[in-house]
């Protein structure tokens, strides 16, 4: 059993690539030519049989991507006839999109060349369709792939989720087992996943390459996490580093992100120090193509010092499409920083500081507000600075359903209560996405966290996070010091901060 895992994974990977000669992986040498020669893909959404007199339907689509943010959220709407055409200017291969169309459909889709999603409003009005089903059709160049992949999501869904939950628990307890015991148990989990895949693929053999690749990306990503801060056995690392995703998807992109974290933090000699040492480490450990993809995740790590760090990263990248993403991120970072600098440099103290509709003042020193509409994100940021003049701001973007957010809020409460004398205002911006105002109020009251709490429309949250370059996930923390300097990297978690470290974070 000692090396069964490696031999089986090797066989599985060899079979996977042998079955799909027509496709190219994200890190294939041909990807530069492939992406350079094609036009951006188009996602078409068509709603049929809408109720008479119905208005335009809102569309929310979250794109998985490479760069400083793992996902980016965009909004659109259909025309009066229920039609919307969305051009994906990122032009990434098999880009996964989490698509919400009004109350009619929620689905994870893949767009490579072109996809049309048709929804029968009469059939999906009573209960929102999930992934695929009666009233939902996928067509176009990517239509058949999406039919298969969405059916795959639903195939033995609970059983598959339970298997990955066992894998997560296993990786957390890895240090309590011997290497052979751990790998043997991983192999057992892998065989169960392969069995489910094979059962599904029996009905869709044409797409075995896609189904197996996504499963392996998720499995290998979990194995990378298992060995963060440690060293994988050589044979296992060879298997993991040889994996090549086809999809710009949750599983595919997170595999690369988790591998980049593993490579940066494994117990081994570093080739030099700092960013240059990390770049050298990547180049010496991986193929040039994989190294370039991994360097894209350094953009998020080095965001706070982008003017110095981004040029180093860009100059080290040889793959054209990766270099373009890095250059675009530098351009975006420069624009955001210029806007922020201009915002505070030219600002005046406002006559009134509008930070939303006042709702209630709670007895534990918590002021609650609500924002449904906002003309300008800059005006809101200025209003915060004006209302809390001469104070540093710690802005916490959170959600009522976000477990990491909820686990960190008590630490924020303690930090606030123990350091009331410091000129710091704690601002909690909760998104409306997946929540409602009563649920938010109850959560604030339950946790009894002092500070300024604002329930913010999800579109406005996205505007503010873009303006402040705060990333796409939750929780996200932004520090604005008393002089208006913005820092998105000063705080990653409130947990563990003390008086000295929070003073350093806000520049006191």
N, C-alpha and C positions, 0 to 999 in steps of 0.2 A: 504493500500500500504506500510505501514511503514516497515513491515518485510517480504514483499512478495519476495524481492530479496533473502533473506536468505533461505526461504523455497523452492523457486524454484531452487536455486543453490544446496541446499542439495539434492533435489529430482534428479536433473540432475546428480550430482556426484554419488549418490547411484545407479542410473540406469546404469551409465557408468561402475562402477566396477562390478556390477552384470552381465553385458553382456560379461565380459571378464575374466572368471575364470582361463583360461589357461595361461595368461600372468602375469608377475610380474613387479611391478613398480621399479624404480631406487632405492628407499629406502626400498624395501621389505627385510625382514630378510633373505630370501632365496637367495638374490643376491650374497652373498659371495660364497655359494656353487655352484650356477649356473655359475658364471664367472670362478671359480676355476676349474670346470670340463670340460670346453669346450676349443676348439682350437681357435686361432685368426681367425676372419672372412677374407674372400678373396673377393676382388672386381675384376672382370674380365671385361676388355673392349675389344670388338672385332669390328673392322671396316671391312666392306665387300664392295666389288666392288670399291676399290680404283683405281684411274686413273693409267694406266700403267706407270711404271717408277717413281711413287711417292715415296717420302722418308718417313722416320719414322714420325709419327704424335705426336706432343707435347700434353701432358696431364697435366693439373693443377687441383689439388684437395685440397679443403679447408675443413679440418676436424673440426667439433665442438667438444669441449672437456671440461673437468674439469681441474682445476689447475690454474697456473699463467696467462695463456692466454686463452681467450674464444674460439679462433680459431687458427689453425696452418695451414700454407700453404706448400704443397709439390708439387714436380714436377716429372714427369716420361715421358716416351715415349713408343710408340708401337714398336714392332719389325717390320721387313720388311714386314711381312704378316698382319700387322694391329692389332696384339694381344698384350695385356699387362695384367699381373696379379699383383695386389697390395695387399699385406698382411697388415691388419690393426692391428699392434701390440698392440694398446691401448686396444683392446678387450672390448670396452664399449658397453652397450646394445643399440640397435637401433641407431647407430651413424649416424648423418646426415652429408652428404658430399656434398659440392657444387662443381660439376664436370664440367670442361671445356675440351672438346676433340677437339683440333684444332679449325677449324671454322665450325665443324659439329654439335656440341651439347653443350648446357649449361643446366644443370638440378640440382635440389636438390634431392638427393637420400638418402635412409636409408639402412644401412648395419648392419645386426644383425648376421646372420650365413653365408650367402654367396649370392652374387648377380652377375649376368652377364648382362652387358649392350651391346647390339648389335646395330650397327649403319650402315645403308646402305648409303655409301658415295655418291652414285649417286643421291639419293633422298634428301639428306640434304646439298649438295654442294652449291646449288643456294642460299638457305636461311638457316641459322643455326637453327637447331631444338631447341625448348624451352620446357623443361620438358618432353613432350611426343608428339607423333604425327607420321605421316607417315614416315617410315624409322627408327624408334626407337623401340626397343623391350627390355623388362625387363624379365629375367628368373632366375631360380635358387630358392633356399629356400626363398629368400626375393623378388622374382620377382613379385608375385601377389600384395603384399603390395605396391610396388613402382608404379605399374600400377594405383592402386586406389588412392594413395596419390598424384601422379602427376596430375591425372585427377581432384582431389579435388582442387589443387592449381589453376587450370584454371576455375573451376566452379564458375560462378558469381564473377570473380576476382575483377573487378572494384567496384562492389557493396560492397563486403567485405572490400576492402581497404578504401572505403569511410566511412564505419561504424567505422573502427578502427581509422580513422582520427578524426571523431567526438568524439570518446572516448579520444583521446589524448588531444583535445581541452577542453573537459570536465574536465579531471583531472587537467589541468593547471589552471582552474578557480574554483576549488573545494571550496576554502576559501571564495568565493563570494556567496556560496549557503548554505542553511541549510543542516544538515546531511540528513534529510528525503528527501529533494528535490534532493540532489546529488544522493542518493541511488536509488531513483525512476527513475532518468534519466539513471543511469547505468543499471538498470533492463530492461529498454526499449531497450537499445543497446544490452544487453545480449539476449533478446528474438529474436531480429532480427538475431543475429548470430546463435542461436539455430535453427531458422526456415530455414536458408540456409543449415546448417548441416543436418537437417532432410530431406530436399529435396534431397540432394546428397546421403545420407545414404539409402534412399528408393531403390536405384539401387545397393547398395553395403552393405547390412546389416551385412555381416560378419566382416566388418572393422569399425563398428560404434565406437568401443572402441578407435581406433587410431585417427579417425577424431575428435571426441569429446574431447579427451584428449589434443590434440594439441591446439584446440580452447580455452579450459579452461586454459591451461598454459599461453597463450598469454593474455587472459582476466585478470587472477589473477596477472600476472606480472605488467600490467598497474595499477591495484588497489594498488599494493605495492608502485609504484612510486607516486601515488596520495597522499599517506600518509607519504612520507619521511619527517622526522622531526616533525611528529605529531603522534597521536595515533588513530588507527582504532577502530571503535565500536567493542565491544567484540564478538558479533555474527558474524560480518564480518571477524574478525581475525581468529575465529574458522574455518570458511569456507576456508579461504585462507591457513591457516597452515595445514589443513587436505588434501589439494590437493597433489597428488602424480603423477608426470610425468612418462610416460613409455619411453620417448625418450631422448637421448642425442642429442638434437636438438637446434636450435636457441630459439624456444619457451620454451622448457624444461629447458635448462641450464640458460637462462636469467631469468626465473621465480625464480630459486634458488638464482641467483645473486641479483635480485631486493629485494627478501625477506630478504637476509642477510643484505643489506643496510638499509632496513626498521628497522630490529631488532636492528641494531647497533645505529641507530640515532633517535629512537622514543623518545618522551618526557616522560621519566620515570626514576626511580631511577636505576642506574647501580649497579651491584653487584661487587663492587670494582672498580679499575681503570685499564686502559691499556688493554693489550692483555688477561691477566688472567681473568680480569673482563668480557671481551667479551665472552670468552670461557664459563665461568660460566653462563653468561646470556643465551647463546644458549642452554646449557645443562639443564637449569631450565625451559626453555620456550617450547622446542620442544622434540619430541621423540628422543631417542638416534640415530636412523638412520638418521633422518632429520638433527639433529644437526651436525652429522659428515659430511654430504654433504655440509652444509653451511660453515663449518670450512675450506673447500677446497678453498673458496673465500678469506679467510684471508691470504692465501699464497701470493696473489697479493698485498694485503694491506700492508703486512709486509716484502715485498721483500728487502727493503733497509737494514733491520737488520736481514736477514735470518739466520745468524749464531746463534743468540740468540733466535729468535722467532720461527723458523721452528721446532726445537726440542720440544718446548712447545706445538705447535699445534699437532705434530705427537703423542706425548705421551697422548694427550687427546682423540684421535680418537680410537674407538673400532672396527669399521667396517673395515674388512680386505682390501676390494678393495679401500676404501677411504685412508686408511693408506698407501697402496702401492703407490697411486698417490702422496701423500704428501712426502713420502720417495724419490720417483723418482725426484720430484721437488727439494728437498734438494741436491741430488746428482748432478743434472744438474746445480743448482746455484753454488755449490762448484767448479765444472769444469769450468764454465764460469768465475768466479772470479779469479781462479788460472791462467787461460789463460790471463785475463786482467792484473793481477799483473805481470806475467812473461813478457808480451808484453812490458810494459813500463819500467820495471826494467832492461831489457837487451837491450833496444833499443839504437840506436845511431842516431845522426843527419844525415839524409839522404842527399846525394849529390844533388839529385833532388827530389822534392816532387810532386809525380804524383797523382793528385786528379781528373783526367779526361781530356778529350779533351777540350781545351779552345775554347769557341764559340764567345763571345762578351763581352765588358765592357760597361755597360750602364751608362748614365750621372748621375744617382742618387746613384753612388758608389755601383753598383751591378755587380759582376763578374759571368758570366754564363759558366758552363761546362756541359759535357755530358759523361756518362759512359755506355758503352754497354757490355763490358766484364771485368772481374776482376779475376785474378788468386787466390788472397788471400785477404780475408776481413781484416786480421790483417795489411797487408801492406798498405791498404787504410787508416786505422785508424792512423797508424804511419805517413803516409804522411800528414794527416791533422794536427797532432801535430807538425810535423817538419816545415810545411809551416807557421803555426801560433805559433811559439815558444814563450814561456813565456806568453801565453794567455790562458784564460779559454775558452772552446768551449761550446756553446749551440747548439745542433743538433736537428733540427725540421724535423721529418719524416711526409710528408704530401702528399696529392693527389689533383689534380685539381677539382675532383668531390666531395670532402669531405666538407660538409657544416660546421662542427665544425672547420676544418682546416682554411677555408676561413674566418670564423668569428673571428678567433684568430690572423690571420696574421697582421691586422692593429695594434693590441696591441703590437706585436713584433716590428713592424716598429717604433712606437712611443717610445718604450723602448730603441731601438737602437739609435735613433736620439737624445734623451734627455740625453744619457749617453755615448757619444762618447769617453769621456776621460778614461773610464774604460777599462782595458785590457781583453776585451771579444770579441770573434769572433762568429758571428751568421751564422750557416751553415744550409741551407735549402735543404733537400734531397727529391725530388719529384719523386714518382714512375711512371713508364711508364704504369702501369696497368690502363686500362680504359681511357688513354689519348694519346696524341701525342706531338711531340716536339714543333709544332707551337702553339698549345693550351697552353702549359706550358709557352712558351716565352711571349705570349700575356697576360697571367694572371700575370706574374711577372712584365711586363711593366705596366699593368693596375694598380696594387697595389703600384708600385714604392717602393719596399722594398729593402733597401740597405743590403749588405752582400754577402755571397758566396752561389750561387744557382747552384745545380747540378741535372740534369735530369738523373735518375738512372734506369737501367733495373730492372724490378720487382723482378727477381730472386736474383739480387745482394742486393736489399733492404731487402729481407727476410734473406739473409746471414748476413748482417750487424746487423739487429735487433736481430737475434739469438746470434751473437757474443757479442752484448752489452746487451742482456737480456732486450730488449726494448718493449716486448709485441708484439701483432699481429695487433692491430688496428691503426687507424689514427685519430687525430694526436698523435704522441708519441714524447716525449722530453727526451733527454739524455744530461746530463752535464758531461763534462770531465774537471776537474780543471787543473790549471797550472802544477801540479805535476803528472798528469795522473790518478787521482782517478776518477772512473766512478760512477755516481749516476743517476739512472733511476727514482727516486721518488722526486727529488728536485723540479721539475716543472711539474704540471699537466695541467696548462693553463697559457699562457702569460698574459691574461687578468687579471687585478688586481695587477700585479707586479709593484713595484716602485723601485727607486734607492736602498733603503735599502734592500728590499726583494730579488732583483736580486743579489746583492752583497753577501747576505747570501747563496743564492742558489748555487752560483759558488765558494763559499769559499773565498771571498775577505774580 
